[in-house]
Amino acid sequence: MKGDCGRRTLEGKRKREKQMQAGKLDARRKPKKIQALFVDDCRIQRLVSSKPRKMSWRPTYRSSKFRNVYGKVANREHCFEGIPITKNVHDNHFCAVNNKFLAIVTESAGGGSFVVIPVTQFGRIDPHYPKVCGHHGNVLDIKWNPFHDNIIASCSEDSSVRIWEVPDGGLRRNLTESVLELYGHSRRVGLIEWHPTTSGILFSAGYDYKILIWNLEIGEPVKMIDCHTDVILCMSFNTEGSLLATSCKDKKLRVIEPRSGKVLQQEANFKNHKVNRVVFLGNMKRLLTTGVSRWNTRQIALWDQEDLSMPIIEEEIDGLSGLLFPFYDADTHMLYLAGKGDGNIRYYEITLEKPYLQYLMEFRSPAPQKGLGVMPKHGLDVGACEVFRFYKLVTLKGLIEPISMIVPRRSETYQEDIYPMTPGTEPALSADEWLSGINRGPVLMSLKEGYNRPNKLVFKAPVKEKKGGVVNGIDLLENVPPRTENELLQMFFRQQEELRRLKDELTQKDIKIRQLELELNNIRNSPNISNNNNNNSSSNGSSI
């Protein structure tokens, strides 16, 4: 058997040699071998031919100056500790930052409150630190005015929006008197947004499915957007503030012209992506949304703002359940994704060409985040090449942790390529100009010289006694029956407050009436009047 096998093998070789000589089989068609290489525990397979070939290497990422951006957590002595962060489950950040102050919504009983701390006052905060505590219900959102560092707006479950002025240096005692009280929603107010280029224009979205546009120069609502059929989840403006994008609980994405309230674009019933949050991508004419897919996995989608019928691309993130918050930096075209309850922050670079979304890196931390505040561009450390800064809320520890996103550079000079001209602290329009239909981009500034320029604008609140108003012939304080026990309690507290105010007015009027009665009695009993009366009576008797 062994000899037979050897004879067959020899015959096969001879037959193959004859075929090769006859040209029936090309030697180049010889099967290629597969060689396995191991590099950093990753198996790479390449084809090795009979003749060595030069290997061409193509990177999986495109060249970018932001691909090495990393997150740096501040030292413990530069964090804020001992803050009773709210435990409210409302899907908001509960934090607002500017280059002067850090505001955090706190846990409180008997109404809502938030604390305002100077950004340079690090360390442990006194438990009795002064608070802003004028609301009668839980505070749901806070936003700093982009053009006035001392003005902050807040909205609450008591259906009101309030404007506060914080003195320089911070609070020394509890602040209970607001500059303006804005009543117009019939249910609790969940969102507020300042107009990006106009001074004195504020947007508020309530659980009555309405968006009100407030002119703070007169202290009243001037427009009402009533195109939503459910609770509004998010609002975002384009660069010049001429378009408003909203996401709603009815799972629809809308692009609205805010002055007329006209819906320019509306997402069709796209079942593959349920929108939760939306953000305009600067001047790219793109929208980015975060949400969940039909398999309940977290997902992001990129849209053309002029066509919302289908997303440009979709990308699944992971299978976690926390809400994804998008943050976009128009100067670097970087997108940051932070999940509620997560400890990580993913960041991408966005382009107008494929693949549109380029994953860069991920910042990881073991502590879960409840919300994140973002420092404006003119408050960043330019010398350290800082391009973004988060203020992370860690509820379990009562900790506020700054996280800086840094571009690694060896040079200590000003890096103009990563700090282009950016929107500054001066408004481009007044409220009347914007309401008349004028659109204008933001006033730009350079971070090299202009970020320390003082702002000369002064906020003047109007004298206003009337609570509420009428917009488009509709009474904004109409009697809407409460749907939940919390709304019933809010209505009860509002009525009690109104009764207390009316009783005080009645008491003051009673005191005024008594004072006038005493003055009349004093005038009647004065001796001059009695003598005049006697003289008049005697003259009448003599004439008779």
C-alpha positions as CSV (number, residue, x, y, z in Angstrom):
1,M,0.0,0.0,0.0
2,K,2.8,2.4,0.9
3,G,4.5,1.7,-2.5
4,D,1.3,2.2,-4.3
5,C,0.7,5.6,-2.7
6,G,4.2,6.7,-3.5
7,R,3.8,5.6,-7.1
8,R,0.6,7.6,-7.4
9,T,2.2,10.7,-5.9
10,L,5.1,10.5,-8.4
11,E,2.7,10.1,-11.3
12,G,0.8,13.2,-10.2
13,K,3.9,15.3,-10.0
14,R,5.0,14.2,-13.5
15,K,1.5,14.9,-14.9
16,R,1.6,18.4,-13.3
17,E,5.0,19.2,-14.8
18,K,3.8,18.1,-18.3
19,Q,0.7,20.4,-17.9
20,M,2.8,23.4,-16.8
21,Q,5.2,22.9,-19.8
22,A,2.2,22.7,-22.1
23,G,0.9,26.0,-20.7
24,K,-2.4,24.5,-19.6
25,L,-1.9,25.8,-16.0
26,D,-0.4,29.1,-15.1
27,A,2.0,29.1,-12.2
28,R,0.6,32.4,-11.0
29,R,-2.6,30.7,-10.1
30,K,-0.9,28.8,-7.3
31,P,-3.1,29.1,-4.1
32,K,-2.0,31.8,-1.7
33,K,-1.1,31.0,1.9
34,I,-2.5,32.8,4.9
35,Q,-0.1,34.0,7.6
36,A,-1.4,35.1,11.0
37,L,0.3,37.9,12.8
38,F,-0.5,39.0,16.4
39,V,-0.1,42.6,17.3
40,D,-1.3,43.8,20.8
41,D,-3.6,40.8,21.1
42,C,-5.4,41.7,17.8
43,R,-5.2,39.0,15.1
44,I,-4.4,40.5,11.7
45,Q,-4.5,38.3,8.6
46,R,-2.7,39.2,5.4
47,L,-2.3,37.3,2.1
48,V,1.3,36.3,1.2
49,S,1.9,35.6,-2.4
50,S,4.8,33.8,-4.0
51,K,6.3,37.2,-4.9
52,P,6.7,39.8,-2.1
53,R,4.5,42.9,-2.5
54,K,4.7,46.4,-1.0
55,M,2.0,46.8,1.7
56,S,-0.2,50.0,1.5
57,W,-1.4,51.3,4.9
58,R,-4.6,53.3,5.2
59,P,-5.7,54.6,8.5
60,T,-9.2,54.0,9.7
61,Y,-9.6,57.6,10.8
62,R,-9.1,60.8,8.8
63,S,-6.5,63.3,9.9
64,S,-7.9,65.8,12.5
65,K,-6.3,68.2,14.9
66,F,-8.9,67.2,17.5
67,R,-8.4,63.4,17.4
68,N,-6.2,63.6,20.5
69,V,-8.5,65.7,22.7
70,Y,-8.6,64.4,26.2
71,G,-10.7,65.1,29.3
72,K,-9.0,66.4,32.4
73,V,-10.8,66.4,35.8
74,A,-10.1,69.3,38.1
75,N,-8.2,68.6,41.4
76,R,-10.2,68.0,44.5
77,E,-9.4,71.5,45.8
78,H,-10.9,73.0,42.6
79,C,-14.3,71.2,42.9
80,F,-17.4,72.3,44.7
81,E,-18.5,70.1,47.6
82,G,-21.4,69.9,50.1
83,I,-24.1,71.0,47.7
84,P,-27.6,69.4,48.2
85,I,-28.2,68.8,44.5
86,T,-31.9,68.2,43.7
87,K,-33.3,64.7,43.4
88,N,-35.9,65.7,40.9
89,V,-36.3,63.2,38.1
90,H,-37.2,65.8,35.4
91,D,-34.9,65.4,32.4
92,N,-32.9,68.6,32.6
93,H,-29.4,69.6,33.6
94,F,-30.3,71.5,36.8
95,C,-27.1,73.5,36.3
96,A,-26.1,76.8,34.5
97,V,-22.6,78.4,34.3
98,N,-21.1,81.6,33.0
99,N,-17.7,83.2,33.5
100,K,-18.8,84.7,36.9
101,F,-21.2,82.3,38.6
102,L,-22.2,78.7,38.9
103,A,-25.9,78.0,39.6
104,I,-27.3,74.6,40.8
105,V,-30.8,73.6,41.6
106,T,-30.9,72.3,45.2
107,E,-33.2,70.0,47.2
108,S,-35.6,72.0,49.4
109,A,-38.9,71.7,51.2
110,G,-41.8,74.1,50.8
111,G,-40.9,75.5,47.4
112,G,-38.0,75.5,44.9
113,S,-34.6,77.0,45.3
114,F,-31.2,77.2,43.7
115,V,-27.8,78.3,44.9
116,V,-25.5,80.7,43.0
117,I,-21.7,80.4,43.7
118,P,-18.9,82.4,42.2
119,V,-16.9,80.1,39.9
120,T,-13.7,80.9,41.8
121,Q,-15.1,79.9,45.2
122,F,-13.9,76.3,45.3
123,G,-14.1,73.9,48.2
124,R,-16.9,72.9,50.6
125,I,-19.9,75.1,50.6
126,D,-21.6,76.1,53.9
127,P,-24.9,74.2,54.5
128,H,-26.5,77.6,55.3
129,Y,-25.2,79.3,52.2
130,P,-27.7,81.8,50.8
131,K,-30.1,80.6,48.1
132,V,-32.5,82.0,45.6
133,C,-35.8,80.8,47.0
134,G,-38.8,82.7,45.6
135,H,-40.6,79.9,43.7
136,H,-43.5,78.1,45.3
137,G,-42.8,74.8,43.5
138,N,-39.7,72.8,42.4
139,V,-37.4,74.7,40.1
140,L,-37.1,72.7,36.8
141,D,-34.7,74.8,34.6
142,I,-32.3,77.7,35.0
143,K,-30.4,79.7,32.3
144,W,-28.0,82.6,32.5
145,N,-28.6,85.6,30.2
146,P,-25.8,85.4,27.5
147,F,-25.4,89.2,27.5
148,H,-25.7,90.0,31.2
149,D,-23.6,87.9,33.6
150,N,-25.7,88.8,36.6
151,I,-29.1,88.0,35.2
152,I,-30.5,84.5,35.5
153,A,-34.0,83.1,34.5
154,S,-35.7,80.2,36.2
155,C,-38.9,78.3,35.7
156,S,-40.9,76.1,38.1
157,E,-43.8,73.8,38.8
158,D,-45.7,76.9,40.1
159,S,-46.3,77.8,36.5
160,S,-44.2,80.9,36.6
161,V,-41.0,82.2,35.0
162,R,-38.8,84.6,37.1
163,I,-35.9,86.8,36.3
164,W,-33.3,87.4,39.1
165,E,-30.4,89.7,39.4
166,V,-27.4,88.4,41.4
167,P,-25.1,91.1,42.9
168,D,-21.4,91.0,42.1
169,G,-19.5,88.8,44.5
170,G,-22.5,86.5,45.0
171,L,-25.3,86.3,47.5
172,R,-24.9,87.4,51.2
173,R,-28.5,86.5,52.2
174,N,-31.4,84.6,50.7
175,L,-32.8,86.2,47.6
176,T,-36.6,86.1,47.6
177,E,-37.6,89.1,45.5
178,S,-37.2,88.6,41.7
179,V,-36.8,91.4,39.2
180,L,-39.6,90.1,37.1
181,E,-42.4,87.5,37.6
182,L,-43.9,86.2,34.4
183,Y,-47.2,84.4,34.5
184,G,-48.7,83.1,31.3
185,H,-48.7,79.3,31.4
186,S,-51.6,77.4,32.8
187,R,-49.4,74.4,33.9
188,R,-45.9,74.0,35.1
189,V,-43.0,75.4,33.0
190,G,-40.3,72.8,32.1
191,L,-38.0,74.7,29.7
192,I,-36.6,78.2,29.1
193,E,-34.2,79.4,26.5
194,W,-32.7,82.9,25.8
195,H,-32.6,84.1,22.2
196,P,-28.9,83.8,21.0
197,T,-28.5,87.2,19.3
198,T,-31.2,89.4,20.8
199,S,-31.3,91.1,24.2
200,G,-34.5,90.9,26.3
201,I,-36.2,87.9,24.5
202,L,-36.9,84.7,26.4
203,F,-38.7,81.6,25.3
204,S,-40.5,79.3,27.8
205,A,-42.2,75.9,27.2
206,G,-44.8,74.6,29.5
207,Y,-46.8,71.4,30.1
208,D,-49.8,73.2,28.5
209,Y,-48.1,72.4,25.1
210,K,-47.4,76.1,24.4
211,I,-44.2,78.1,23.8
212,L,-44.4,81.7,25.0
213,I,-42.1,84.5,23.7
214,W,-41.5,87.1,26.4
215,N,-40.3,90.6,25.8
216,L,-38.6,91.5,29.0
217,E,-38.5,95.2,28.2
218,I,-42.2,95.3,28.8
219,G,-42.5,92.2,30.9
220,E,-45.2,90.5,28.9
221,P,-45.6,87.7,26.3
222,V,-45.7,89.0,22.7
223,K,-46.1,85.7,20.8
224,M,-47.4,82.2,21.5
225,I,-46.5,79.1,19.5
226,D,-49.3,76.6,19.7
227,C,-48.5,73.8,17.2
228,H,-47.5,70.9,19.6
229,T,-49.8,68.2,20.7
230,D,-47.9,67.0,23.7
231,V,-45.2,68.0,26.1
232,I,-42.2,69.8,24.6
233,L,-38.9,68.1,25.4
234,C,-36.2,70.3,23.9
235,M,-35.7,73.7,22.2
236,S,-32.7,74.7,20.1
237,F,-31.9,77.8,17.9
238,N,-29.8,78.2,14.8
239,T,-26.9,80.6,14.9
240,E,-28.8,83.8,14.1
241,G,-32.0,82.8,16.0
242,S,-34.3,82.8,13.0
243,L,-35.3,79.1,13.3
244,L,-36.3,77.1,16.3
245,A,-36.1,73.3,16.4
246,T,-38.2,71.4,18.9
247,S,-38.6,67.8,20.0
248,C,-41.9,66.7,21.5
249,K,-43.4,63.8,23.4
250,D,-45.5,63.0,20.3
251,K,-42.2,61.7,18.8
252,K,-42.1,64.4,16.1
253,L,-39.2,66.8,15.2
254,R,-40.2,70.3,14.1
255,V,-38.5,73.3,12.6
256,I,-40.4,76.5,13.4
257,E,-40.2,80.1,12.4
258,P,-40.6,81.6,15.9
259,R,-42.1,85.0,15.1
260,S,-45.0,83.7,13.1
261,G,-45.2,80.2,14.7
262,K,-45.3,78.6,11.3
263,V,-44.0,75.0,11.1
264,L,-41.5,75.0,8.2
265,Q,-40.5,71.3,8.5
266,Q,-41.9,68.4,10.4
267,E,-40.7,64.9,10.7
268,A,-42.9,62.2,9.3
269,N,-43.8,59.2,11.4
270,F,-40.3,57.7,11.3
271,K,-40.5,54.6,13.4
272,N,-36.8,53.7,13.4
273,H,-35.8,56.7,15.5
274,K,-37.8,58.3,18.4
275,V,-36.5,61.8,19.1
276,N,-35.7,63.0,22.6
277,R,-33.2,65.8,22.2
278,V,-32.3,68.1,19.3
279,V,-29.5,70.5,18.6
280,F,-28.7,72.8,15.6
281,L,-25.2,72.2,14.1
282,G,-24.2,75.8,13.7
283,N,-24.2,77.1,10.1
284,M,-24.1,73.5,8.5
285,K,-27.9,73.5,8.0
286,R,-28.0,70.2,9.8
287,L,-29.8,69.0,12.9
288,L,-28.6,66.2,15.3
289,T,-31.0,64.3,17.4
290,T,-30.6,61.8,20.2
291,G,-33.2,59.2,20.9
292,V,-33.9,55.5,20.8
293,S,-34.4,53.0,18.0
294,R,-37.2,50.5,17.6
295,W,-35.1,48.0,19.6
296,N,-34.8,50.5,22.5
297,T,-31.1,51.1,21.9
298,R,-29.7,54.6,22.3
299,Q,-29.2,56.2,18.9
300,I,-28.2,59.5,17.2
301,A,-29.4,60.8,13.8
302,L,-28.3,63.5,11.5
303,W,-30.9,65.5,9.6
304,D,-31.1,68.1,6.8
305,Q,-33.0,71.0,8.3
306,E,-34.8,71.6,4.9
307,D,-35.9,67.9,4.6
308,L,-37.0,66.0,7.7
309,S,-38.5,63.1,5.8
310,M,-35.5,60.8,6.3
311,P,-32.3,61.2,8.4
312,I,-29.0,61.5,6.5
313,I,-27.4,58.9,8.8
314,E,-28.2,57.0,12.0
315,E,-25.8,55.5,14.4
316,E,-26.5,53.3,17.4
317,I,-24.5,54.1,20.6
318,D,-25.3,51.4,23.1
319,G,-28.1,49.6,24.9
320,L,-28.3,51.7,28.1
321,S,-31.5,53.4,29.1
322,G,-30.3,56.9,30.2
323,L,-31.2,59.9,28.2
324,L,-28.5,61.2,25.9
325,F,-27.7,64.9,26.1
326,P,-26.0,66.4,23.0
327,F,-23.6,69.4,23.2
328,Y,-22.3,71.0,20.1
329,D,-19.2,73.3,19.7
330,A,-19.7,75.3,16.5
331,D,-16.1,76.6,16.6
332,T,-14.4,73.2,16.5
333,H,-17.4,71.2,15.0
334,M,-17.2,68.8,17.8
335,L,-20.2,66.9,19.2
336,Y,-20.2,65.7,22.8
337,L,-22.6,63.0,24.0
338,A,-23.3,62.5,27.7
339,G,-25.8,60.1,29.1
340,K,-27.9,60.7,32.2
341,G,-26.6,58.3,34.8
342,D,-23.5,57.5,32.8
343,G,-19.9,58.3,33.8
344,N,-18.5,58.7,30.3
345,I,-18.6,61.5,27.6
346,R,-18.2,60.5,24.0
347,Y,-17.0,63.1,21.4
348,Y,-17.2,63.2,17.6
349,E,-16.2,65.5,14.8
350,I,-18.9,66.5,12.4
351,T,-18.2,67.2,8.7
352,L,-20.4,67.9,5.6
353,E,-18.9,65.0,3.7
354,K,-19.1,61.3,4.4
355,P,-18.9,59.7,6.9
356,Y,-20.4,62.9,8.5
357,L,-19.7,61.6,12.0
358,Q,-16.1,60.8,13.0
359,Y,-15.7,59.2,16.4
360,L,-12.7,60.7,18.2
361,M,-12.4,59.4,21.8
362,E,-14.3,58.8,25.1
363,F,-13.8,60.3,28.5
364,R,-14.5,57.8,31.3
365,S,-15.3,58.4,34.9
366,P,-16.7,56.0,37.6
367,A,-19.1,58.6,39.1
368,P,-22.5,58.8,37.4
369,Q,-23.7,62.3,36.2
370,K,-27.1,63.8,36.9
371,G,-26.6,66.8,34.7
372,L,-23.9,68.9,33.1
373,G,-23.3,72.6,32.8
374,V,-21.2,74.2,30.0
375,M,-18.9,77.1,30.4
376,P,-19.2,79.7,27.6
377,K,-16.3,80.1,25.2
378,H,-15.1,83.4,26.7
379,G,-14.7,81.8,30.1
380,L,-12.3,79.0,29.0
381,D,-8.5,78.8,29.8
382,V,-7.0,79.7,26.4
383,G,-3.4,79.3,27.7
384,A,-4.1,75.6,28.5
385,C,-5.7,75.0,25.0
386,E,-9.0,74.3,26.6
387,V,-11.8,74.0,24.0
388,F,-14.7,72.9,26.2
389,R,-15.5,72.7,29.9
390,F,-18.2,70.7,31.7
391,Y,-19.5,71.0,35.2
392,K,-20.6,67.6,36.2
393,L,-23.3,67.1,38.9
394,V,-22.7,64.0,41.1
395,T,-25.8,63.7,43.3
396,L,-24.6,61.0,45.7
397,K,-21.5,63.0,46.8
398,G,-23.0,66.5,46.6
399,L,-20.2,67.3,44.3
400,I,-19.7,69.6,41.3
401,E,-16.7,68.4,39.2
402,P,-15.2,70.6,36.4
403,I,-14.0,68.6,33.4
404,S,-11.8,70.3,30.8
405,M,-11.5,69.2,27.2
406,I,-7.9,70.0,26.2
407,V,-6.1,69.8,22.8
408,P,-2.6,68.7,23.6
409,R,-0.1,71.3,22.2
410,R,3.5,71.9,23.2
411,S,3.6,75.6,22.3
412,E,2.4,78.0,25.0
413,T,1.4,80.7,22.5
414,Y,-2.2,81.5,21.5
415,Q,-3.5,78.8,19.1
416,E,-5.5,80.6,16.5
417,D,-6.4,77.4,14.6
418,I,-8.5,76.0,17.5
419,Y,-9.9,79.4,18.6
420,P,-11.6,81.1,15.7
421,M,-13.8,84.2,16.1
422,T,-16.7,83.2,18.5
423,P,-20.0,84.8,19.6
424,G,-19.3,87.4,22.2
425,T,-21.2,89.1,25.0
426,E,-22.9,91.9,23.0
427,P,-26.3,91.5,21.4
428,A,-26.7,92.0,17.7
429,L,-30.4,93.1,17.9
430,S,-32.8,94.7,20.3
431,A,-36.1,93.1,21.1
432,D,-38.1,95.4,18.9
433,E,-35.8,94.9,15.9
434,W,-36.0,91.2,16.1
435,L,-39.8,91.2,16.5
436,S,-40.1,93.5,13.5
437,G,-38.5,90.7,11.3
438,I,-34.8,91.5,11.3
439,N,-32.3,88.7,11.4
440,R,-28.6,89.2,12.2
441,G,-25.8,86.9,13.1
442,P,-24.0,87.1,16.5
443,V,-21.4,89.8,17.2
444,L,-18.1,87.9,17.1
445,M,-15.1,88.4,19.3
446,S,-11.5,87.1,19.5
447,L,-10.5,85.1,22.6
448,K,-7.0,86.4,22.2
449,E,-7.8,90.0,23.3
450,G,-11.5,90.5,23.7
451,Y,-12.6,87.9,26.2
452,N,-11.9,90.2,29.2
453,R,-13.7,93.2,27.6
454,P,-16.3,94.6,30.1
455,N,-20.0,94.6,29.1
456,K,-21.6,98.0,29.5
457,L,-25.2,96.9,29.0
458,V,-27.5,97.3,32.0
459,F,-30.6,95.3,32.5
460,K,-33.7,97.4,33.3
461,A,-36.8,95.6,34.4
462,P,-40.2,97.3,33.7
463,V,-42.6,98.2,36.5
464,K,-45.3,95.6,36.2
465,E,-48.2,94.8,38.4
466,K,-50.3,92.8,36.1
467,K,-49.9,89.0,36.2
468,G,-50.6,87.3,33.0
469,G,-51.9,88.7,29.7
470,V,-53.8,88.0,26.5
471,V,-52.0,86.8,23.3
472,N,-53.8,86.5,20.0
473,G,-57.1,87.0,21.8
474,I,-56.5,84.0,24.1
475,D,-56.4,84.3,27.9
476,L,-53.2,82.6,29.1
477,L,-54.6,82.2,32.6
478,E,-57.8,80.5,31.6
479,N,-59.3,78.1,34.1
480,V,-57.9,74.7,33.1
481,P,-58.8,71.8,35.5
482,P,-55.8,70.1,37.1
483,R,-54.9,66.7,35.9
484,T,-52.7,65.5,38.7
485,E,-52.4,65.9,42.5
486,N,-49.3,68.1,42.1
487,E,-51.1,70.5,39.7
488,L,-54.0,70.6,42.2
489,L,-51.6,71.6,45.0
490,Q,-50.0,74.2,42.8
491,M,-53.4,75.7,42.0
492,F,-54.3,75.7,45.6
493,F,-51.0,77.5,46.6
494,R,-51.6,80.1,43.9
495,Q,-55.1,80.7,45.1
496,Q,-53.9,81.0,48.7
497,E,-51.2,83.5,47.6
498,E,-53.8,85.5,45.7
499,L,-56.1,85.5,48.8
500,R,-53.3,86.6,51.0
501,R,-52.5,89.5,48.6
502,L,-56.1,90.6,48.5
503,K,-56.4,90.5,52.3
504,D,-53.3,92.7,52.6
505,E,-54.9,95.1,50.1
506,L,-58.1,95.2,52.1
507,T,-56.3,95.7,55.3
508,Q,-54.3,98.6,53.9
509,K,-57.5,100.2,52.5
510,D,-59.3,99.8,55.9
511,I,-56.4,101.6,57.6
512,K,-56.5,104.3,55.0
513,I,-60.3,104.7,55.5
514,R,-59.8,105.0,59.3
515,Q,-57.1,107.6,58.8
516,L,-59.4,109.7,56.5
517,E,-62.3,109.4,59.0
518,L,-60.1,110.7,61.9
519,E,-58.9,113.6,59.7
520,L,-62.5,114.5,59.0
521,N,-63.4,114.4,62.7
522,N,-60.4,116.5,63.6
523,I,-61.4,119.1,61.0
524,R,-65.0,119.2,62.2
525,N,-64.0,119.6,65.9
526,S,-61.4,122.3,65.3
527,P,-62.0,125.6,67.2
528,N,-61.8,127.8,64.0
529,I,-64.7,126.0,62.4
530,S,-66.8,126.2,65.6
531,N,-66.2,130.0,65.8
532,N,-67.1,130.5,62.2
533,N,-70.3,128.6,62.8
534,N,-71.2,130.7,65.8
535,N,-70.5,134.0,63.9
536,N,-72.7,132.8,61.1
537,S,-75.6,132.0,63.4
538,S,-75.3,135.4,65.2
539,S,-75.3,137.3,62.0
540,N,-78.4,135.4,60.9
541,G,-80.2,136.4,64.1
542,S,-79.4,140.1,63.9
543,S,-80.7,140.2,60.3
544,I,-83.9,138.7,61.5
